[in-house]
Amino acid sequence: MNSNTVLIGATVCSSLAIGYMLGKLHGSRRYADDYIQRPGRKHKKTEGLRTFLGYVAKYSSPEHPTVTELRRVICEKLEEFSPKTTEADQTSFITQLAKAIGAKKVLEVGTFAGTTSLSIALVLPEDGQMVTIDFKEDWVSTGRPIWEKAGVTHKIRSIIKDAARALDELIANGETGTFDMVYIDADKWNYPVYYDKCMELVRQGGIILLDDTLWEGYVCDPNINKDGKTSEVEPLDYQRDSIELYKFHFQSIYKRIAVHMHELNKKIVKDARVVVNILPVGSGLTIVTKL
Ligand SMILES: C[S@@+](CC[C@H](N)C(=O)[O-])C[C@H]1O[C@@H](n2cnc3c(N)ncnc32)[C@H](O)[C@@H]1O
């Protein structure tokens, strides 16, 4: 990374961090409570945080109009699931990072309707490639007409498959070490598996981003994390918890996911192959550079 990239990254991150923390202080406990008690993400913010993020949006470069259009289509067609979409501040940060490092080949684990894929594809060079994996064709297909309209379909390789299998196939296909950047944003249960496989796929000096690693701040909850030691809670169970998660019944599982994310954060910070920062962007965004 050159010094410009570092400077841009540091500026964006510190502004978002200050904003997030102000929002947290302002909303304090209510912010987290809103998140677990209400059905959709649009309800999770306190007034203080909303005002602050409004300011951040106003004085940050606007996203590409086709990305905004896709967000509107998602709200209309996939209303119930629209909170899955990566939020604008995070998408634009990731996209700026891809542009700043001059990424040519980017991988996303968890496409949903392709908001981030579209946004990144727009800044990739003509011969760049956005590889994006999801096992739910009906969600991905919601975004395809907008990819087409934006003129980036030729840059997007959409893989409809279970993510672990798809990553194994990329490795078997000889694509090890060929990705400049990876964004992991699928089922939380498999993050450690995705992290290990993506470490193979990303090139030396490349970046891995992982979403939700602060789990709305709950990783710091003393009931979950006592002096860095994970407290005892029932482990995640894919069959049971994925149904709850898809219904947005966060109350029943937020604690188990927070513990899981805390364990993941402990794993990554001990990984001698990387440097890592957790940014208080969105629900927590980990940025890892492969040494
Ligand atoms: C939070 S959404 C991704 C949002 C997307 N990155 C964006 O920019 O809007 C998570 C996605 O991961 C997908 N997913 C979950 N588990 C998966 C798995 N085992 N294999 C493939 N995709 C999976 C879901 O279908 C869902 O679309």
PDBQT file of the ligand as one rigid body, heavy atoms in Angstrom, charges set to zero:
ROOT
HETATM    1  C1  LIG A 301     -25.285 -10.292   4.626  1.00  0.00    +0.000 C 
HETATM    2  S1  LIG A 301     -25.703 -11.004   3.104  1.00  0.00    +0.000 S 
HETATM    3  C2  LIG A 301     -24.468 -10.385   2.008  1.00  0.00    +0.000 C 
HETATM    4  C3  LIG A 301     -24.645  -8.922   1.659  1.00  0.00    +0.000 C 
HETATM    5  C4  LIG A 301     -23.795  -8.491   0.497  1.00  0.00    +0.000 C 
HETATM    6  N1  LIG A 301     -22.390  -8.699   0.734  1.00  0.00    +0.000 N 
HETATM    7  C5  LIG A 301     -24.037  -7.018   0.135  1.00  0.00    +0.000 C 
HETATM    8  O1  LIG A 301     -23.084  -6.339  -0.222  1.00  0.00    +0.000 OA
HETATM    9  O2  LIG A 301     -25.150  -6.545   0.192  1.00  0.00    +0.000 OA
HETATM   10  C6  LIG A 301     -25.178 -12.681   3.360  1.00  0.00    +0.000 C 
HETATM   11  C7  LIG A 301     -25.352 -13.571   2.145  1.00  0.00    +0.000 C 
HETATM   12  O3  LIG A 301     -24.614 -14.776   2.401  1.00  0.00    +0.000 OA
HETATM   13  C8  LIG A 301     -25.292 -15.849   1.779  1.00  0.00    +0.000 C 
HETATM   14  N2  LIG A 301     -24.881 -17.100   2.420  1.00  0.00    +0.000 N 
HETATM   15  C9  LIG A 301     -25.106 -17.480   3.696  1.00  0.00    +0.000 A 
HETATM   16  N3  LIG A 301     -24.587 -18.692   3.923  1.00  0.00    +0.000 NA
HETATM   17  C10 LIG A 301     -24.007 -19.090   2.764  1.00  0.00    +0.000 A 
HETATM   18  C11 LIG A 301     -23.302 -20.260   2.358  1.00  0.00    +0.000 A 
HETATM   19  N4  LIG A 301     -23.060 -21.272   3.206  1.00  0.00    +0.000 N 
HETATM   20  N5  LIG A 301     -22.853 -20.333   1.084  1.00  0.00    +0.000 NA
HETATM   21  C12 LIG A 301     -23.085 -19.320   0.204  1.00  0.00    +0.000 A 
HETATM   22  N6  LIG A 301     -23.746 -18.192   0.534  1.00  0.00    +0.000 NA
HETATM   23  C13 LIG A 301     -24.202 -18.076   1.786  1.00  0.00    +0.000 A 
HETATM   24  C14 LIG A 301     -26.769 -15.518   1.980  1.00  0.00    +0.000 C 
HETATM   25  O4  LIG A 301     -27.541 -16.194   1.005  1.00  0.00    +0.000 OA
HETATM   26  C15 LIG A 301     -26.792 -13.998   1.869  1.00  0.00    +0.000 C 
HETATM   27  O5  LIG A 301     -27.174 -13.592   0.580  1.00  0.00    +0.000 OA
ENDROOT
TORSDOF 0
